[in-house]
Amino acid sequence: MAVWSWNVVYTTPRPVFALHSLPIPLPSPSPFTFVADTRFRLFERGAGFVGLDFHAHPFWDKYIEYEQRQDAHDKVFAILLRVIHIPMHQYARYFDSFRQLSHNRPLEELASPELLARYRAEVDAEAAMAGAPKPELELERDIRAKIDQSYCEVFTQTQAETTKRWTYESEVKRPYFHVTELENHQLVNWRKYLDFEEAEGDYTRILALYERCLVACAFYDELWFRYARWMSAQEGKEEEARNIYLRAVTLFVPISRPGIRLQFAYFEEQCGRIDIARDIHAAILMKLPDCVEAIVSWANLQRRQSGLDAAIEIYKAQIDSPLVDIFTKAVLVTEWATLLWKVKGSVDEARTAFLKNVQWYADSRHFWQKWIDFELEQPTSAEQEPQHAERLQNIFAELRSKSRLSAGVKKELIQVYLAYLQQRGGKDAMKQYLAVDREMFGSVESIPPFFPSCAALDTNSSL
């Protein structure tokens, strides 16, 4: 269902068009009796779409007008009976019409048989207490008075519900769809309005408000996220939640913001539709081959469903792809190394991944940052600390000699090494600290470099 189907502006003209364009139905039996049914179905469909809208009175007016033209006063009364329970802008006008019409309707249309029996018993009891039986007309008058009182209570309740929503409705300045951005206070108002309806807990009203909201806010993926999450939390609403995701990803949220598509893939995975989840990731990468978030998500999907080797195959395929940017590949190598370290539990394989790929990705700050973080997070002891310190020194020597990162970025990364020397260095740490400090932050160009040439590393082949 397209989102604009839920807007009063677009929904009302459909049955109205049928009202004026289809031929007037002839008395039954007639080959044209389907026309009245068609109009009725259109109006009922419209009522399902926009009947709860705060400004739905144009739609309800047309529906009532149609039934009045058919002299179907019983149906007019039934429509008004529905409308007086709906908090909307012109609720009082509909209640006045309902109350006036109710005086001429039979009791059977005014209340259920159970309620009529209860009111009849109450009236009979009151007459018995008075000690004088009442004629039938007077009994009917008393029953009608009780029914009228009950509907006055409905009016009071509807009035209260309308008042609750008035503050939010008064702030809705653009209820229709437009390609331009909404003002921030409009988004804030929609969020608060949704908070209110969700707290009220009426499923039908919450659903209607989400649909109204997404007419004006169709390009805002945060609200699609919220709608899908709310629907997913409802019992037995899997297909409804899926339709929300489908509308978001196929019509409104651009693929340049892949978050809602990835959430859709997680939803399908949860539902056991693993192939669909894979296809969603593949579709994203067809348009955004450098989308790190999608690649990492796909690899983790494969890890969860098919094992570590399947995840690694995803990384290999993307790293070998000519469509993927070199800096994106650097990120993927670090994610690969993280899998080897944290999932497989092999520190040596993860370290080898960094060592063998430094020649390809030496210009990526992310690569260096992840390599440094990897070594700093390794467990150590007093006996192992010298070896640990040597590894870190070699990393920074590689950074100094091989990377074409700007001097400012190199200095930021070197600060990490200086902090390591301060916090975990040995007896000669300050000698090393000051030497590195002079080399990286001193103003004299002729200062000899502190970092020695690293031992030859086997970097001839990529991981």
C-alpha positions as CSV (number, residue, x, y, z in Angstrom):
1,M,0.0,0.0,0.0
2,A,1.5,3.3,-1.0
3,V,1.9,5.7,1.9
4,W,-0.2,8.5,0.3
5,S,-3.3,6.3,0.4
6,W,-3.6,7.2,4.0
7,N,-3.9,10.9,3.5
8,V,-7.4,12.5,3.6
9,V,-6.5,14.8,0.8
10,Y,-5.8,11.8,-1.5
11,T,-8.3,9.3,-0.2
12,T,-11.5,11.4,-0.2
13,P,-11.7,12.1,-3.9
14,R,-11.7,8.3,-4.8
15,P,-15.2,7.4,-3.5
16,V,-16.3,10.9,-4.5
17,F,-15.3,10.3,-8.1
18,A,-17.2,7.0,-8.0
19,L,-20.2,8.9,-6.4
20,H,-20.4,11.2,-9.4
21,S,-19.2,9.1,-12.3
22,L,-20.8,5.7,-11.8
23,P,-24.5,5.4,-12.9
24,I,-27.2,5.7,-10.3
25,P,-28.2,2.2,-9.3
26,L,-31.5,0.9,-10.4
27,P,-34.0,-0.9,-8.2
28,S,-33.1,-4.5,-7.6
29,P,-32.9,-6.8,-9.5
30,S,-30.7,-4.9,-11.9
31,P,-27.4,-5.5,-13.7
32,F,-26.2,-2.2,-12.1
33,T,-26.7,-3.1,-8.5
34,F,-23.0,-3.7,-8.2
35,V,-22.5,0.0,-8.5
36,A,-23.9,0.7,-5.0
37,D,-21.7,-2.1,-3.6
38,T,-18.7,-0.6,-5.4
39,R,-19.3,2.8,-3.8
40,F,-19.9,1.3,-0.4
41,R,-16.6,-0.7,-0.6
42,L,-14.7,2.4,-1.7
43,F,-16.1,4.4,1.2
44,E,-15.3,1.6,3.7
45,R,-11.9,1.2,2.3
46,G,-11.4,5.0,2.8
47,A,-12.7,4.7,6.3
48,G,-10.1,2.1,7.1
49,F,-7.4,4.4,5.7
50,V,-8.2,7.8,7.0
51,G,-11.3,7.5,9.2
52,L,-9.3,8.1,12.4
53,D,-7.5,11.2,11.0
54,F,-8.0,14.3,13.1
55,H,-9.1,16.2,10.0
56,A,-11.1,13.4,8.5
57,H,-14.4,15.4,8.4
58,P,-14.3,15.9,4.6
59,F,-14.3,12.2,4.1
60,W,-17.0,11.4,6.6
61,D,-19.1,14.3,5.2
62,K,-19.0,12.7,1.7
63,Y,-19.8,9.3,3.1
64,I,-22.8,10.6,4.9
65,E,-23.9,12.6,1.9
66,Y,-23.8,9.5,-0.3
67,E,-26.0,7.5,2.1
68,Q,-28.4,10.5,2.4
69,R,-28.8,10.6,-1.4
70,Q,-29.8,6.9,-1.2
71,D,-32.3,7.8,1.6
72,A,-30.5,5.2,3.7
73,H,-31.1,6.9,7.1
74,D,-30.3,3.8,9.0
75,K,-26.9,3.7,7.4
76,V,-26.4,7.4,8.1
77,F,-27.2,6.8,11.7
78,A,-24.7,3.9,11.8
79,I,-22.0,6.1,10.3
80,L,-22.6,8.8,12.9
81,L,-22.5,6.2,15.6
82,R,-19.0,5.3,14.5
83,V,-17.9,8.9,14.1
84,I,-18.9,10.1,17.6
85,H,-16.4,7.9,19.2
86,I,-13.5,9.3,17.1
87,P,-11.5,12.2,18.5
88,M,-11.4,14.7,15.6
89,H,-11.6,18.4,14.8
90,Q,-15.3,18.6,14.3
91,Y,-16.5,15.9,16.7
92,A,-19.2,18.2,18.3
93,R,-20.9,18.7,14.9
94,Y,-21.3,15.0,14.3
95,F,-22.6,14.4,17.8
96,D,-25.3,17.1,17.3
97,S,-26.3,15.4,14.1
98,F,-26.3,12.0,15.8
99,R,-28.3,13.1,18.7
100,Q,-30.9,14.8,16.5
101,L,-31.3,11.7,14.3
102,S,-31.4,9.3,17.3
103,H,-34.8,10.7,18.4
104,N,-36.4,9.2,15.3
105,R,-34.7,5.9,15.2
106,P,-36.1,2.7,16.7
107,L,-34.7,1.6,20.1
108,E,-33.2,-1.5,18.4
109,E,-30.8,0.8,16.5
110,L,-29.8,2.8,19.5
111,A,-28.4,0.1,21.7
112,S,-27.5,-3.6,21.8
113,P,-30.2,-6.1,23.0
114,E,-28.3,-6.6,26.2
115,L,-28.1,-2.9,26.9
116,L,-31.8,-2.4,26.1
117,A,-32.7,-5.2,28.5
118,R,-30.7,-3.6,31.2
119,Y,-32.3,-0.2,30.7
120,R,-35.7,-1.8,30.6
121,A,-35.1,-3.6,33.9
122,E,-33.9,-0.3,35.5
123,V,-37.0,1.6,34.2
124,D,-39.3,-1.2,35.4
125,A,-37.6,-1.2,38.8
126,E,-38.0,2.6,39.1
127,A,-41.7,2.3,38.2
128,A,-42.2,-0.4,40.8
129,M,-40.6,1.7,43.5
130,A,-42.9,4.6,42.5
131,G,-45.9,2.2,43.0
132,A,-47.5,3.0,39.7
133,P,-47.1,1.3,36.4
134,K,-46.1,3.4,33.4
135,P,-47.6,3.2,29.9
136,E,-45.4,1.8,27.2
137,L,-44.8,5.2,25.6
138,E,-43.5,6.6,28.9
139,L,-41.3,3.6,29.4
140,E,-39.8,4.1,26.0
141,R,-39.2,7.7,26.7
142,D,-37.3,6.8,29.9
143,I,-35.3,4.2,28.1
144,R,-34.4,6.7,25.4
145,A,-33.4,9.2,28.2
146,K,-31.0,6.6,29.6
147,I,-29.6,5.8,26.2
148,D,-29.2,9.5,25.5
149,Q,-27.3,9.9,28.8
150,S,-25.0,7.1,27.9
151,Y,-24.2,8.8,24.6
152,C,-23.6,12.1,26.4
153,E,-20.9,10.2,28.3
154,V,-19.5,9.1,25.0
155,F,-19.4,12.8,23.9
156,T,-17.6,13.7,27.1
157,Q,-15.0,11.0,26.5
158,T,-14.5,11.9,22.9
159,Q,-14.2,15.6,23.9
160,A,-11.5,14.6,26.4
161,E,-9.6,12.5,23.9
162,T,-9.8,15.3,21.4
163,T,-8.4,17.8,23.9
164,K,-5.5,15.5,24.6
165,R,-4.5,15.5,21.0
166,W,-5.2,19.1,20.2
167,T,-1.7,20.3,21.3
168,Y,0.0,17.9,18.9
169,E,-2.4,18.5,16.0
170,S,-2.1,22.3,16.2
171,E,1.7,21.9,15.6
172,V,1.2,19.8,12.4
173,K,1.8,22.4,9.8
174,R,2.6,20.1,6.8
175,P,0.4,17.0,6.9
176,Y,1.1,16.2,3.2
177,F,4.1,14.7,1.4
178,H,6.8,17.0,0.0
179,V,10.3,16.5,-1.2
180,T,11.7,19.4,0.9
181,E,12.8,18.8,4.5
182,L,10.5,19.3,7.4
183,E,11.5,21.9,10.0
184,N,13.0,20.4,13.1
185,H,10.2,21.4,15.4
186,Q,7.8,19.5,13.1
187,L,9.8,16.3,13.5
188,V,10.0,16.8,17.3
189,N,6.2,17.2,17.4
190,W,5.7,14.0,15.4
191,R,8.0,12.1,17.8
192,K,6.1,13.5,20.9
193,Y,2.7,12.7,19.3
194,L,3.8,9.1,18.6
195,D,5.1,8.8,22.2
196,F,1.7,9.9,23.4
197,E,-0.3,7.5,21.3
198,E,2.0,4.6,22.2
199,A,1.5,5.4,25.8
200,E,-2.3,5.4,25.3
201,G,-1.9,1.8,24.0
202,D,-4.7,1.8,21.3
203,Y,-3.3,-0.4,18.5
204,T,-5.6,1.0,15.8
205,R,-4.9,4.7,16.7
206,I,-1.2,4.1,16.9
207,L,-1.2,2.4,13.5
208,A,-3.3,5.3,12.0
209,L,-0.9,7.9,13.5
210,Y,2.2,6.2,12.1
211,E,0.6,6.1,8.7
212,R,-0.3,9.8,8.9
213,C,3.2,10.7,10.2
214,L,4.9,8.8,7.3
215,V,2.9,10.8,4.7
216,A,4.8,14.0,5.8
217,C,7.9,12.2,7.0
218,A,8.4,9.5,4.3
219,F,12.0,10.4,3.7
220,Y,13.0,10.1,7.4
221,D,14.4,6.6,8.0
222,E,14.3,7.2,11.8
223,L,10.5,7.0,11.7
224,W,10.5,4.0,9.4
225,F,12.8,2.3,12.0
226,R,10.5,3.3,14.8
227,Y,7.4,2.1,12.9
228,A,8.9,-1.3,12.1
229,R,10.2,-1.8,15.6
230,W,6.8,-1.0,17.1
231,M,5.0,-3.3,14.7
232,S,7.6,-6.1,15.3
233,A,6.8,-5.9,19.0
234,Q,3.1,-6.7,18.3
235,E,2.2,-10.3,18.5
236,G,1.4,-12.0,15.2
237,K,2.4,-9.0,13.0
238,E,5.3,-10.4,11.2
239,E,3.9,-9.8,7.7
240,E,2.8,-6.3,8.7
241,A,6.3,-5.5,9.8
242,R,7.8,-6.9,6.6
243,N,5.5,-4.7,4.6
244,I,6.7,-1.6,6.5
245,Y,10.3,-2.5,5.6
246,L,9.4,-3.1,2.0
247,R,7.7,0.3,1.7
248,A,10.7,2.0,3.2
249,V,13.4,0.4,1.1
250,T,11.5,0.2,-2.2
251,L,9.8,3.6,-2.2
252,F,11.2,6.2,0.2
253,V,14.5,5.8,1.9
254,P,17.4,6.3,-0.6
255,I,20.0,3.5,-0.7
256,S,22.6,6.0,0.2
257,R,21.3,5.5,3.8
258,P,21.5,1.7,4.0
259,G,20.6,1.4,7.7
260,I,17.0,0.5,7.2
261,R,17.9,-2.1,4.6
262,L,20.3,-3.8,6.9
263,Q,17.6,-3.7,9.6
264,F,15.3,-5.4,7.1
265,A,18.0,-8.1,6.6
266,Y,18.2,-8.7,10.3
267,F,14.5,-9.0,10.5
268,E,14.4,-11.6,7.7
269,E,17.2,-13.5,9.3
270,Q,15.3,-13.6,12.5
271,C,12.3,-15.0,10.6
272,G,14.5,-17.8,9.2
273,R,14.6,-16.3,5.6
274,I,18.4,-16.4,5.4
275,D,18.6,-16.3,1.6
276,I,16.5,-13.1,1.6
277,A,18.8,-11.5,4.2
278,R,21.8,-12.4,1.9
279,D,20.1,-11.0,-1.1
280,I,19.4,-7.7,0.7
281,H,23.1,-7.3,1.5
282,A,24.0,-8.1,-2.1
283,A,21.5,-5.6,-3.4
284,I,23.0,-2.9,-1.3
285,L,26.5,-3.6,-2.5
286,M,25.4,-3.6,-6.2
287,K,24.7,0.2,-5.7
288,L,27.2,0.9,-2.9
289,P,30.2,-1.3,-3.5
290,D,32.2,0.6,-0.9
291,C,29.7,0.3,1.9
292,V,31.8,-1.0,4.8
293,E,28.7,-1.3,7.0
294,A,27.0,-3.6,4.5
295,I,30.1,-5.8,3.9
296,V,30.8,-6.3,7.5
297,S,27.2,-7.0,8.2
298,W,27.1,-9.6,5.4
299,A,30.3,-11.2,6.7
300,N,28.8,-11.5,10.1
301,L,25.6,-12.9,8.7
302,Q,27.7,-15.6,7.0
303,R,29.6,-16.2,10.2
304,R,26.4,-16.7,12.2
305,Q,24.7,-19.0,9.7
306,S,27.6,-20.8,7.9
307,G,30.7,-20.4,10.0
308,L,33.9,-18.4,10.1
309,D,35.2,-19.6,6.7
310,A,32.1,-18.3,5.0
311,A,32.6,-14.9,6.6
312,I,36.2,-14.8,5.5
313,E,35.1,-15.6,1.9
314,I,33.0,-12.5,1.9
315,Y,36.0,-10.4,3.0
316,K,38.2,-12.1,0.3
317,A,35.7,-11.4,-2.4
318,Q,35.3,-7.8,-1.5
319,I,39.1,-7.2,-1.1
320,D,39.7,-8.7,-4.5
321,S,37.0,-6.7,-6.2
322,P,38.1,-3.9,-8.5
323,L,35.0,-1.9,-7.5
324,V,36.0,-1.5,-3.9
325,D,38.1,1.5,-2.9
326,I,41.6,0.9,-1.4
327,F,40.7,2.6,1.9
328,T,37.6,0.4,2.1
329,K,39.8,-2.6,1.6
330,A,42.0,-1.5,4.4
331,V,39.0,-1.5,6.8
332,L,38.0,-4.9,5.6
333,V,41.5,-6.3,6.3
334,T,41.3,-5.0,9.9
335,E,37.8,-6.6,10.2
336,W,39.3,-9.9,8.9
337,A,42.1,-9.7,11.4
338,T,39.5,-9.0,14.2
339,L,37.6,-12.2,13.2
340,L,40.8,-14.3,13.4
341,W,41.6,-12.8,16.8
342,K,38.3,-12.6,18.6
343,V,36.3,-15.4,16.9
344,K,38.9,-17.9,15.9
345,G,41.1,-17.0,18.9
346,S,44.3,-17.0,16.8
347,V,46.4,-14.0,17.8
348,D,49.3,-15.1,15.5
349,E,47.0,-15.3,12.4
350,A,45.6,-11.9,13.2
351,R,49.1,-10.4,13.6
352,T,50.1,-11.9,10.3
353,A,47.2,-10.3,8.6
354,F,48.4,-6.9,9.6
355,L,52.1,-7.6,8.8
356,K,51.4,-9.0,5.3
357,N,49.1,-6.2,4.3
358,V,50.9,-3.1,5.6
359,Q,52.5,-2.6,2.2
360,W,49.1,-2.3,0.6
361,Y,47.3,-0.2,3.1
362,A,50.0,2.0,4.7
363,D,48.2,5.1,3.8
364,S,45.1,4.2,5.8
365,R,44.8,5.7,9.2
366,H,42.1,3.2,10.1
367,F,44.5,0.3,9.3
368,W,47.3,1.7,11.6
369,Q,44.8,2.6,14.4
370,K,43.4,-1.0,14.4
371,W,46.8,-2.5,14.3
372,I,48.0,-0.4,17.2
373,D,44.8,-1.2,19.2
374,F,45.3,-4.9,18.5
375,E,48.8,-5.0,20.0
376,L,47.9,-2.8,22.9
377,E,45.0,-5.1,23.9
378,Q,47.1,-8.3,24.0
379,P,47.6,-9.7,27.5
380,T,51.1,-9.4,28.7
381,S,53.3,-10.0,31.8
382,A,56.6,-8.8,33.2
383,E,58.5,-11.5,31.3
384,Q,56.6,-10.8,28.0
385,E,56.6,-7.0,28.2
386,P,60.0,-6.5,26.4
387,Q,58.7,-8.5,23.4
388,H,55.4,-6.6,23.5
389,A,57.3,-3.3,23.5
390,E,59.4,-4.4,20.6
391,R,56.3,-5.2,18.5
392,L,54.9,-1.8,19.2
393,Q,58.2,-0.1,18.4
394,N,58.3,-2.0,15.1
395,I,54.7,-0.8,14.2
396,F,55.6,2.8,14.7
397,A,58.8,2.4,12.8
398,E,56.7,1.0,9.9
399,L,54.3,3.9,10.2
400,R,57.3,6.4,10.2
401,S,58.9,4.8,7.1
402,K,56.1,3.4,4.9
403,S,53.1,5.6,5.4
404,R,52.3,8.7,3.4
405,L,49.9,9.9,6.0
406,S,50.1,13.6,6.8
407,A,52.5,14.8,9.5
408,G,49.5,15.8,11.7
409,V,48.0,12.3,11.5
410,K,51.3,10.6,12.2
411,K,51.8,12.8,15.3
412,E,48.4,11.8,16.6
413,L,49.2,8.1,16.2
414,I,52.7,8.6,17.8
415,Q,51.0,10.1,20.8
416,V,49.6,6.7,21.5
417,Y,53.1,5.2,21.6
418,L,54.3,8.0,23.9
419,A,51.5,7.3,26.2
420,Y,52.4,3.6,26.2
421,L,56.0,4.4,27.1
422,Q,54.8,6.6,30.0
423,Q,52.4,4.0,31.4
424,R,54.0,0.7,30.6
425,G,57.6,1.4,29.6
426,G,60.7,0.0,31.4
427,K,63.7,1.7,33.0
428,D,64.9,3.2,29.7
429,A,61.4,4.3,28.6
430,M,62.0,8.0,29.1
431,K,65.1,7.9,26.9
432,Q,63.0,6.5,24.2
433,Y,60.1,8.9,25.0
434,L,62.3,12.0,24.6
435,A,64.0,10.7,21.5
436,V,60.6,10.1,19.8
437,D,59.3,13.4,21.0
438,R,62.3,15.3,19.5
439,E,62.0,13.4,16.2
440,M,58.2,13.9,15.8
441,F,57.6,17.2,17.5
442,G,60.9,19.0,17.4
443,S,61.5,22.0,15.1
444,V,65.0,21.0,13.9
445,E,64.9,19.0,10.7
446,S,68.4,17.5,11.1
447,I,67.5,15.5,14.3
448,P,68.5,11.9,13.5
449,P,65.6,9.5,13.5
450,F,65.0,7.4,16.6
451,F,63.1,4.6,15.0
452,P,65.5,1.9,13.6
453,S,64.9,0.1,10.4
454,C,62.5,-2.8,11.1
455,A,63.6,-6.3,10.7
456,A,62.8,-7.6,7.3
457,L,59.2,-8.8,7.2
458,D,57.6,-11.3,4.8
459,T,55.2,-8.8,3.2
460,N,55.6,-10.0,-0.4
461,S,52.1,-11.6,-0.5
462,S,48.8,-10.3,0.6
463,L,46.7,-12.3,3.1
